[in-house]
Amino acid sequence: MNWTLLIQIFGGLAIFIFGMKLMSESLQRVAGDRLRNFLSSMTRNRVSAVLSGVLITSTIQSSSATTVLVVGFVNAGLMQLTEAIGVIMGANIGTTITAWIVSFLGFKFNIATFAMPAIALGMIFQFSKKESRSGFGSFLIGFGFLFLGLDYLKSSVPDSAKDPESFQFLSQYTNMGFYTILLFVLIGTLLTIVIQSSSASTTITITLAFSGFIPIEAAYGMILGENIGTTITANLAAIAGNRNAKKAALAHTVFNIFGVVWALLFFQAFSHLVDTLIPEDPLVNKESTRFHISLFHTLFNVINTLLLIWFVNTLTKFVSRIVDLLASKTAKDKSSIRLLQSGAVKTTELAMVELIEYTKKIIRDTYDFFRLTEQLLTESYDGTRVSQVLKKEEELDQVRSQVLQYLNEVQEMGITGNYGKDVLGIMERVKAVEEMGDNFASIARKVRKSHRQKIFLEKSGLHTVKEQIEIIKHHYELLLGNLERSESFDILGNPQIRNQSREYRFQMIQFIKKSESKLRKKKFQKKSNYLASLLYRDISRNLDNISRQLNASIYADV
């Protein structure tokens, strides 16, 4: 075995994958918000969803990144499953662009001389303080590394006519008829699972076929297998997600497996179609090999999409039934948002989508605390409600810890540009949520203790508490109502919303000053129950703290 050759091949592959990863991440960094807005506006019907998948994947050059992004959006509730399936179909078409780039450029020019200027220019842009220029610089560097890696692959895999011994072991598997195709489907699947990039494995396939180590039919088989293998990334990302995330990932797998099945059943007819569209015989003109493979890859995904785009609802029901059945057997309900640990494709954009949606969720959850607390204060004592509040406070603490841990992981990935401000805003809001939960739990404990000691709020104190609760209720409506209108926290920067929040906060402060002034006057006149007054003051201060944290949740980005 030629170890030097293998090291060169794997080194070239590593450079290729690194370049593709850098390209994808830099584009997502620069256009993260635009990508999300684009997906939101372009997924209203199945055709536009497919087109959005094609365009995004063609741009960021990674179907894995697109599908993981989509799984994250479904997990966070930003996208319906039917819309996600359309985007995934489009992503499968978009990823074929890489094969055409390699086919047109990869074997025609001296790639190294083409790649080095891109890396050099990218380094110049990289030092720019402007985020968009720095991101473009990273993109150019990734672009250069991609083609540099391709050059290493091309030069490391020798021409079969000049060095027939290097890959001679492959020849024993290329004369088994249809079993050869099945074997190379398996090889393509395993290769893509291992390297986590269908674009990289497609490039390897083109290189091997172009160099004459595998026949064109075996290359077609590898392409089919790579379409199955590429689904592993989304499935790994969905493991930690909710049911909807798992359904989106499974839909990707079912879609591609269905395509491979029909392509194998009609393999001869399908291959003949490719040969008809590209008349040159790969056996005679090896230059045409790469174009045959690229066309086969594109036609496969286009035809598969045209076949299944009319059955999106059926596919949705099918994967939903499977996931729901498996979930019911494990007795775990995963329908709520859960943070994804995005496996091989961790992107800041996906992380921020999840963190924003999860933070919005726990803010909404505090409203349940508020309603329970309102009932504790204004209705007859119920020990069950106290237990519910305390239990919810423990659950909220666990969720808060999850968010903070994930925030730490995101920061370790590297936060750039506007995302740094978003992270600080999320941290402030999570802190506010913790404070609100503590105050609701504190009120519940005080109500339970006062009930045991037979201490009750006086009529005037109860009336004052109800008025304070009304102010908090309006404050909550302002916060939650606007959160529902936007996919991010940007809407809370609206001056009208902030002025209204400040007005509610001012009302609470003035109300407490006025009520405590009355309380001191009653004490001076000895007209109030001392213990009941202490109970009111403690509860009033807790409500004031909740009001303060609601205001902090709106002003967190300042």
Secondary structure in CASP SS format (residue, H / E / C, confidence):
PFRMAT SS
TARGET T0000
AUTHOR 0000-0000-0000
METHOD secondary structure of the structure
MODEL  1
M C 1.00
N C 1.00
W H 1.00
T H 1.00
L H 1.00
L H 1.00
I H 1.00
Q H 1.00
I H 1.00
F H 1.00
G H 1.00
G H 1.00
L H 1.00
A H 1.00
I H 1.00
F H 1.00
I H 1.00
F H 1.00
G H 1.00
M H 1.00
K H 1.00
L H 1.00
M H 1.00
S H 1.00
E H 1.00
S H 1.00
L H 1.00
Q H 1.00
R H 1.00
V H 1.00
A H 1.00
G H 1.00
D H 1.00
R H 1.00
L H 1.00
R H 1.00
N H 1.00
F H 1.00
L H 1.00
S H 1.00
S H 1.00
M H 1.00
T C 1.00
R C 1.00
N C 1.00
R H 1.00
V H 1.00
S H 1.00
A H 1.00
V H 1.00
L H 1.00
S H 1.00
G H 1.00
V H 1.00
L H 1.00
I H 1.00
T H 1.00
S H 1.00
T H 1.00
I H 1.00
Q C 1.00
S C 1.00
S H 1.00
S H 1.00
A H 1.00
T H 1.00
T H 1.00
V H 1.00
L H 1.00
V H 1.00
V H 1.00
G H 1.00
F H 1.00
V H 1.00
N H 1.00
A C 1.00
G C 1.00
L C 1.00
M C 1.00
Q C 1.00
L H 1.00
T H 1.00
E H 1.00
A H 1.00
I H 1.00
G H 1.00
V H 1.00
I H 1.00
M H 1.00
G H 1.00
A H 1.00
N H 1.00
I H 1.00
G H 1.00
T C 1.00
T C 1.00
I H 1.00
T H 1.00
A H 1.00
W H 1.00
I H 1.00
V H 1.00
S H 1.00
F H 1.00
L H 1.00
G H 1.00
F C 1.00
K C 1.00
F C 1.00
N C 1.00
I H 1.00
A H 1.00
T H 1.00
F H 1.00
A H 1.00
M H 1.00
P H 1.00
A H 1.00
I H 1.00
A H 1.00
L H 1.00
G H 1.00
M H 1.00
I H 1.00
F H 1.00
Q H 1.00
F C 1.00
S C 1.00
K C 1.00
K C 1.00
E H 1.00
S H 1.00
R H 1.00
S H 1.00
G H 1.00
F H 1.00
G H 1.00
S H 1.00
F H 1.00
L H 1.00
I H 1.00
G H 1.00
F H 1.00
G H 1.00
F H 1.00
L H 1.00
F H 1.00
L H 1.00
G H 1.00
L H 1.00
D H 1.00
Y H 1.00
L H 1.00
K H 1.00
S H 1.00
S H 1.00
V C 1.00
P C 1.00
D C 1.00
S C 1.00
A C 1.00
K C 1.00
D C 1.00
P C 1.00
E C 1.00
S C 1.00
F C 1.00
Q H 1.00
F H 1.00
L H 1.00
S H 1.00
Q H 1.00
Y H 1.00
T C 1.00
N C 1.00
M C 1.00
G C 1.00
F H 1.00
Y H 1.00
T H 1.00
I H 1.00
L H 1.00
L H 1.00
F H 1.00
V H 1.00
L H 1.00
I H 1.00
G H 1.00
T H 1.00
L H 1.00
L H 1.00
T H 1.00
I H 1.00
V H 1.00
I H 1.00
Q C 1.00
S C 1.00
S H 1.00
S H 1.00
A H 1.00
S H 1.00
T H 1.00
T H 1.00
I H 1.00
T H 1.00
I H 1.00
T H 1.00
L H 1.00
A H 1.00
F H 1.00
S C 1.00
G C 1.00
F C 1.00
I C 1.00
P C 1.00
I H 1.00
E H 1.00
A H 1.00
A H 1.00
Y H 1.00
G H 1.00
M H 1.00
I H 1.00
L H 1.00
G H 1.00
E H 1.00
N H 1.00
I H 1.00
G H 1.00
T C 1.00
T H 1.00
I H 1.00
T H 1.00
A H 1.00
N H 1.00
L H 1.00
A H 1.00
A H 1.00
I C 1.00
A C 1.00
G C 1.00
N C 1.00
R H 1.00
N H 1.00
A H 1.00
K H 1.00
K H 1.00
A H 1.00
A H 1.00
L H 1.00
A H 1.00
H H 1.00
T H 1.00
V H 1.00
F H 1.00
N H 1.00
I H 1.00
F H 1.00
G H 1.00
V H 1.00
V H 1.00
W H 1.00
A H 1.00
L H 1.00
L H 1.00
F C 1.00
F H 1.00
Q H 1.00
A H 1.00
F H 1.00
S H 1.00
H H 1.00
L H 1.00
V H 1.00
D H 1.00
T H 1.00
L H 1.00
I C 1.00
P C 1.00
E C 1.00
D C 1.00
P C 1.00
L C 1.00
V C 1.00
N C 1.00
K H 1.00
E H 1.00
S H 1.00
T H 1.00
R H 1.00
F H 1.00
H H 1.00
I H 1.00
S H 1.00
L H 1.00
F H 1.00
H H 1.00
T H 1.00
L H 1.00
F H 1.00
N H 1.00
V H 1.00
I H 1.00
N H 1.00
T H 1.00
L H 1.00
L H 1.00
L H 1.00
I H 1.00
W H 1.00
F H 1.00
V H 1.00
N H 1.00
T H 1.00
L H 1.00
T H 1.00
K H 1.00
F H 1.00
V H 1.00
S H 1.00
R H 1.00
I H 1.00
V H 1.00
D H 1.00
L H 1.00
L H 1.00
A H 1.00
S H 1.00
K H 1.00
T H 1.00
A C 1.00
K C 1.00
D C 1.00
K C 1.00
S C 1.00
S C 1.00
I C 1.00
R C 1.00
L C 1.00
L C 1.00
Q C 1.00
S C 1.00
G C 1.00
A C 1.00
V C 1.00
K C 1.00
T C 1.00
T H 1.00
E H 1.00
L H 1.00
A H 1.00
M H 1.00
V H 1.00
E H 1.00
L H 1.00
I H 1.00
E H 1.00
Y H 1.00
T H 1.00
K H 1.00
K H 1.00
I H 1.00
I H 1.00
R H 1.00
D H 1.00
T H 1.00
Y H 1.00
D H 1.00
F H 1.00
F H 1.00
R H 1.00
L H 1.00
T H 1.00
E H 1.00
Q H 1.00
L H 1.00
L H 1.00
T H 1.00
E C 1.00
S C 1.00
Y C 1.00
D C 1.00
G H 1.00
T H 1.00
R H 1.00
V H 1.00
S H 1.00
Q H 1.00
V H 1.00
L H 1.00
K H 1.00
K H 1.00
E H 1.00
E H 1.00
E H 1.00
L H 1.00
D H 1.00
Q H 1.00
V H 1.00
R H 1.00
S H 1.00
Q H 1.00
V H 1.00
L H 1.00
Q H 1.00
Y H 1.00
L H 1.00
N H 1.00
E H 1.00
V H 1.00
Q H 1.00
E H 1.00
M H 1.00
G C 1.00
I C 1.00
T C 1.00
G C 1.00
N C 1.00
Y H 1.00
G H 1.00
K H 1.00
D H 1.00
V H 1.00
L H 1.00
G H 1.00
I H 1.00
M H 1.00
E H 1.00
R H 1.00
V H 1.00
K H 1.00
A H 1.00
V H 1.00
E H 1.00
E H 1.00
M H 1.00
G H 1.00
D H 1.00
N H 1.00
F H 1.00
A H 1.00
S H 1.00
I H 1.00
A H 1.00
R H 1.00
K H 1.00
V H 1.00
R H 1.00
K H 1.00
S H 1.00
H H 1.00
R H 1.00
Q C 1.00
K C 1.00
I C 1.00
F C 1.00
L C 1.00
E C 1.00
K H 1.00
S H 1.00
G H 1.00
L H 1.00
H H 1.00
T H 1.00
V H 1.00
K H 1.00
E H 1.00
Q H 1.00
I H 1.00
E H 1.00
I H 1.00
I H 1.00
K H 1.00
H H 1.00
H H 1.00
Y H 1.00
E H 1.00
L H 1.00
L H 1.00
L H 1.00
G H 1.00
N H 1.00
L H 1.00
E H 1.00
R C 1.00
S C 1.00
E C 1.00
S C 1.00
F C 1.00
D H 1.00
I H 1.00
L H 1.00
G H 1.00
N C 1.00
P H 1.00
Q H 1.00
I H 1.00
R H 1.00
N H 1.00
Q H 1.00
S H 1.00
R H 1.00
E H 1.00
Y H 1.00
R H 1.00
F H 1.00
Q H 1.00
M H 1.00
I H 1.00
Q H 1.00
F H 1.00
I H 1.00
K H 1.00
K H 1.00
S H 1.00
E H 1.00
S H 1.00
K H 1.00
L H 1.00
R H 1.00
K H 1.00
K H 1.00
K H 1.00
F H 1.00
Q C 1.00
K C 1.00
K C 1.00
S C 1.00
N C 1.00
Y H 1.00
L H 1.00
A H 1.00
S H 1.00
L H 1.00
L H 1.00
Y H 1.00
R H 1.00
D H 1.00
I H 1.00
S H 1.00
R H 1.00
N H 1.00
L H 1.00
D H 1.00
N H 1.00
I H 1.00
S H 1.00
R H 1.00
Q H 1.00
L H 1.00
N H 1.00
A H 1.00
S H 1.00
I H 1.00
Y C 1.00
A C 1.00
D C 1.00
V C 1.00
END
